[in-house]
Amino acid sequence: MEQQSLKPYVIGLDLGGTNSVFGIVDSRGEIKATTAIKTQGYEKVEDYVDASVAALQPVIEEVGGIDKIKAMGIGAPNGNYYSGTIEFAPNLSWGRDGIVPLAKMFEERLGVPVALTNDANAAAIGEMIYGVARGMKNFIVITLGTGVGSGIVVNGQLVYGCDGFAGELGHVIMRRENGRSCGCGRSGCLEAYCSATGVARTARELLATTDRPSLLRELNPEEITSLDVSIAAGKGDELAKEIYEFTGRMLGEACADFAAFSSPEAFIFFGGMTKAGDLIMEPIKKAYDENVLNIFRGKAKFLVSGLEGASAAVLGASAVGWEV
Amino acid sequence: MEQQSLKPYVIGLDLGGTNSVFGIVDSRGEIKATTAIKTQGYEKVEDYVDASVAALQPVIEEVGGIDKIKAMGIGAPNGNYYSGTIEFAPNLSWGRDGIVPLAKMFEERLGVPVALTNDANAAAIGEMIYGVARGMKNFIVITLGTGVGSGIVVNGQLVYGCDGFAGELGHVIMRRENGRSCGCGRSGCLEAYCSATGVARTARELLATTDRPSLLRELNPEEITSLDVSIAAGKGDELAKEIYEFTGRMLGEACADFAAFSSPEAFIFFGGMTKAGDLIMEPIKKAYDENVLNIFRGKAKFLVSGLEGASAAVLGASAVGWEV
């Protein structure tokens, strides 16, 4: 006979730069119900929380009401595990300029305990418990989405650092001279080149500075997305392939530096851009092999998240909730 | 009454690119006797081990003979804690081209168990147990010697990675275009600029490519050392001050990237070049503040090793010995 907990579920929230995905998760990691809202478009964080709670209400009812919910876990950009806050998140319209006590706000609105961590850390926990990192003690998850994030696991533990903000590998500097401006206020960050928006910028730059033919010229340059580039590359478009080649090479060079730090067993790529498959993974591996210190060569695996869509992030966020 | 162990001492060996310093250490971290040999100048590792054992013999006798020795701990460049080997160490004439089972070799010659780790990891253990990192859970030791090494502590544990080689921060790439060649076979590494030999190279470059006056022009360019540059800077030599400014700035920029990885409570600098004091520490701190992601600004301490000379490394190496 299965033991029934009085509060058998946690809410996991994968708070991304574009979408916020909620899942009601049981203790075996099964997602019982989901809902989602847009992350942006709210002037104030209060409006975002209102919209979240409104979207959550029906799915909470679906599993038997708030009394069945033990806690909530949130994975969010610039999320701080120690304080439950989001601090100076450059990609969030309502979280850019200060410290947002999001865990506390949800706690007050829902009446359940809420824990929060970096979105990429949540993905790393998800991969470690349910995904391709099962059994690994040293690995790095790199999330390729609106921004570039990372969750670093060393000796089987997430690296939070002295302040809860460790693992901001999207903001190592890849171009020290004439680097692209980044949402963080600096220049030359990995994220400015290798995020989905970075890929679109690369496309616009190449279209504007060359007269090479490309399927991408049929699109309004301002509206080009990384998905458009991926589709064009899939059709054999040379310029589009070169954009992914450039992006992958820079990621591979960055991973070579990360190996010098924590010598991980694997780099695990996560997020929408991994749908480009070999288009991006092959140049990553090639550039890594060409750039990594010889003692590390050939050791690290390069993997794509094995969990469907946003599941890893939602499951990871929910895992944080179980620990409340 | 103090409990007397039958084997009250360990041998600590700080194996540097230039000198190998041995210390006989008791369980309270007191160094009872020391000796040293040059690390280089041996064709084969067997000759190096012979010279080491010959130098050790009298100090071992001094503390009562080999029966009083519990174990030996070694801190060495490219040292691997897991396997007790030194692998492809670019700065060691007898360790450059392969895998040297140094722990096993000393074990067979001395008849005591021998453990080995990266020299910078040993320094980090020394700082954590006896030095300025006491009580810290997250810090990075950066060793500025013949090369640039690092020992990284996360959640109170040394970062060894999947293969025992994590923490090679001297080999992150700081110049991706036209970088200086490095002993590791690649180009643009931090070590090629910010090691003692890197500082001397910067001096030679500036003397050769400008006609600016400098006290350093009185020296044979091929024989200039980082100490010469430090002495000239101390006398107010503008060119020499600029060399340390350049070196410190690059270290500060590198530390800004390292913060994005593990957000340490402190960066601890260790090794001969720290004798330059503010000449190097001030530009490090300034460049760090100017380059670090805003969420990290003002958080990390910048410290110089509090342990005299090679003590931290010898004590750290000995601590590895206690754990055998």
Interface residues (C-beta under 8 A of the other chain):
Chain A: N78 E87 F88 K137 N138 I152 V154 N155 Q157 V159 Y160 G161 C162 D163 G164 F165 A166 G167 E168 L169 H171 V172 I173 M174 R175 R176 E177 C184 G185 R186 E253 A256 D257 F258 A260 F261 S262 S263 P264 E265 N291 L293 N294 I295 F296 K299 A300
Chain B: N78 E87 F88 K137 N138 I152 V154 N155 Q157 V159 Y160 G161 C162 D163 G164 F165 A166 G167 E168 L169 H171 V172 I173 M174 R175 R176 E177 C184 G185 R186 E253 A256 D257 F258 A260 F261 S262 S263 P264 E265 N291 L293 N294 I295 F296 K299 A300
